[in-house]
Amino acid sequence: MNIRNIGIIISREYATRVRKKSFLVITFIVPVLFALLCTLPALIMLLSKEKGKVVEVLDESGIVMPYLSDSDAVAFRDCQGEILDSLKMHIADNGADAILHISPLDSAARTVTAEIYSVKPVSVDIKESIAGMVGTAVEDYRLAGYDINGLKQIMEDVKAEIHVATYTIDEAGREKITSSEVYMIVSIVLTMVIYMFIAMFSGMVMTSVIEEKSGKVAEVLVSSVKATELMFGKIMGVACVALTQFFLWIVLAVVIIVGVNATIGFDSIAGAGPEQMEQMEQMAGMSGMDMSMLDSLASGENDRMSAVIETLRDLNYGQLIFSFVVYFLLGYLLYASLFAAIGSAVDNEGDSTQLQLPVTIPLLLAFFIAFYTFEAPDSQLAFWGSVIPFTSPIVMLARLPFGVPVWELALSIALLLLTFVALAYVSARIYRVGLLVSGKKTTFSDLWKWLKQR
């Protein structure tokens, strides 16, 4: 192969794609969209909550109504002495959204039944909230039946909320507080990004090959350069585009982090300042909360936030970025060579579906294994998934934040490199024949014939 020809093709592919408006849009808009995606669940929960619902309550037990407290979502209206059938007939007329009927107290089972009547089905949140308050009323009634002084307080006192702090110990014996949740989030982000990159840019290679073949551009190009040079030049050109986009994202992320740190400061996030503590103490005094309990809660929150901040600081970002680049390049080259061979074998994208299946299945399998890896990064499934070349680019990135022995990393990269070289050879043999074949639907037997052709 002529290195000069490959360099020309790489430059052509790179310049063509980088100059497109879509490249600039994706480069600068995707990080913003990703940030919005992270905050979207909380925003949806905030906007999806119902407000201002009115529930009329007919409490025949005499124990539940005091426990039904109003909130922004629902307000309760006592209808003691009313007739249930009459209330049901005039729900809307009374300005109510639902009727809650509490049955008379069952003295034998020491419980009640609760029924909600409404014109439109009530939300799950309101239903669960009512169930919780009715359950509390029944529990207190049962506790009172034991006739033990201070039993309710005893039951509250024995309840314990334990926060387990985690530490890692380095070779020098130094302890560092860590947060497993942070490792999991970093693992999820790396998995999603590398899966998106490999799938998107490998598919881009196939689409480009199909477009050039169907437009007869490929026939003109192979008259000047070898088909294998065209294939590798196209693959490397798209890889350069992907790396450019990735490093621009890194720069944007660093700018955002530095801006947040300069404006707010991570140390202020890690713990409550004096003003916040004073406000919490005032609220505690108004509510009658025990100050020792407040101190315990504040200490627990500070420990958790400190663990998050310390874990983010101690992450080996150099290793993560280096590994991401290596696994992306090798994983992309492996899959892009296969997708290039598929693109050369078909005349349009519709005909490529059958041939893509054996290639996309390992990619999807790696994505699913990665989600299991978040919970058990040292399991046998995670280990083999991070070593087998077709799944290792994604699964190893999912394991990396949790710590991976150097020999496993080296073995995984070596096997991935060797597999790429072998598949690149196979793909090149298919590509050089398939690029000039058109007018018929390609099957797997055709690919096998092209592979054996000298």
Protein Blocks (a to p, Z undefined) as FASTA:
>chain_A
ZZklmmmmmmmmmmmmmmpmklmmmmmmmmmmmmmmmmmmmmmmmmmpcehiacddddfk
opmmmmmccdfkbccddfehiafklmmmmmmmnopabdcddddddfklopaddddddfbd
cdfklmmmmmmmmmmmmmmmmmmmnopghklmmmmmmpccdddddddddfkopacdddfk
lmmmmmmmmmmmmmmmmmmmmmmmmmmmmmmmmnommmmmmmmmcfklmmmmmmmmmmmm
mmmmmmmmmmmmmmmmmmmmmmnopmlmmpccfklmmmmmmmmmmnopafklmmmmmmmm
mmmmmmmmmmmmmpcfklmmmmmmmmmmmmmmmmmmmmmmmmmmpcbfklmmmmmmmmmm
mmmmmmmmmmmmmmmmmbmklmmmmmmmklmmmmmmmmmmnopafklmmmmmmmmmmmmm
mmmmmmmmmmmmmmmgghiacdfklmmmmmmpZZ
